[in-house]
Amino acid sequence: MSTALPLTRRAIFSQAWPIMLGQASIPLVGIVDTAVIGRSGDAAALAGVALGATLIGLVFWSFGFLRMGMTGLASQAQGAGERHEVEALLLRGITIGLALGVAIFALQVPLGRGALALMAGGESVSTEAAAYMHGRFMGAPAALTVYALTGWLFGLGRTRDALALQLVMNAANVGFDLWFVVGFDWGAFGVGAGTALAELIALITGLALVGRDGAGTVVAFVRRATQAQVLDPERLKQLFAVNRDIMIRTVSLLLLFVWFANAGARLGAAELAANHVLLQFVNVAAFVLDAFAFTAEARVGNAVGKHSRADFTRAIRLAGEFSLLAGVLLSALFLLAGGPVIDFLTTEPQVRETARRFLPFAALIPLIGMPSWMLDGVFVGATQGRALRNAAVLATLSYIALDLALRGQGQLGLWIAFSASYLLRAVALGWQLPRLARTIGPA
């Protein structure tokens, strides 16, 4: 396994574009889901899928540390030239992902009921959300294991393999959704079940892709690894310490989105559905900008493994240049093309009108949110879980306080607070960056 990741603009873009394509295809699946349900003209069904997707995101992405923690640790092990640790990390991630996924599947009834009890969606919306969630829970073991596989591939700079995995999953997702919803008329449950089956196909694909760099298959990793390596107490302690803080960080941010969804639900089904439509723009921006953030994760992690502050600084600068350019272009694109996209996603007049009115907020988020996504990548690559945790908790609490203060402004106050949350997170991480740089190595 190579331990060198070149730091040039060409190399950064070469690593980022497969992530960009793969990440951009994720919200396209969400757009297909939204269009399949939204064009039925049933605002309650669309709102139910929106609510269910938010709650599943809260449950599943609470374990998103399997992706983020794996990327930082794998890139650092690669930078330090520790091949056996790179292999052992993948085995740990697969084991933990499968175990947690099985636990979520077994506990789906109390988890689903508890999550829905926190929301204000109304009976019809909650019924649709429960059906969607029932379908999604079936894919929990595969979904969480895919998180670990993807993070490992990102950490080693194998973004084309990660792209292949993502495209296979997304193509299967679209196909199953159309089959189950249009063909079988399974509604919200069909959308969830289609995604669950796609996650299983992605798991099989990811396991097959592991050996493409010549290091061998997962079976070969198991044969080479000793129990002492995989269960090394110090390595496990590091893994769980990083994962604990990243889990708190992820749950905090997921709660922010749940609060946002619930605030929309309190305003009515049309507002909740309109916000879900607008969040498709935010998702596209997040996943495209994450391409450069994930690239920064791998490059920063590699620099930390080599104890090179010069590589650390250069990685941030090069990835940041691309991220800023992408943010500007995305904001302009959303402002210009957002209206027709909204009309395609939903045929319900009130949902269309509400979404068009607040489109400028969604269009500005790629620009104002770019620093927070980029800094996330920097701190994940450096496995600075505590900094990520503190910034996310502070940003979420500040957002909730701002939302409560602006509640009298209705949908306008909701979007002002949501937009400000990205700036709050960037500030909370940015002030810690100089301290982090000083810990990497000599200037």
ABEGO torsion letter per residue (X at the ends): XBABBBBBAAAAAAAAAAAAAAAAAAAAAAAAAAAAAAAAGBAAAAAAAAAAAAAAAAAAAAAAAAAAAAAAAAAAAAAAGBAAAAAAAAAAAAAAAAAAAAAAAAAAAAAAAAAAAABBAEAAAAAAAAAAAAAAAAAAAAAAAAAAAAAAAAAAGBAAAAAAAAAAAAAAAAAAAAAAAAAAGAEAAAAAAAAAAAAAAAAAAAAAAAAAAGAEBAAAAAAABBAAAAABAAAAAAAAAAAAAAAAAAAAAAAAAAAAAAAAAAAEAAAAAAAAAAAAAAAAAAAAAAAAAAAAAAAAAAAAAAGBAAAAAAAAAAAAAAAAAAAAAAAAAAAAAAAAAAAAABABAAAAAAAAAAAAAAAAAAAAAAAAAAAAAAAAAAGBAAAAAAAAAAAAAAAAAAAAAAAAAEAAAAAAAAAAAAAAAAAAAAAAAAAAAAAAEBX
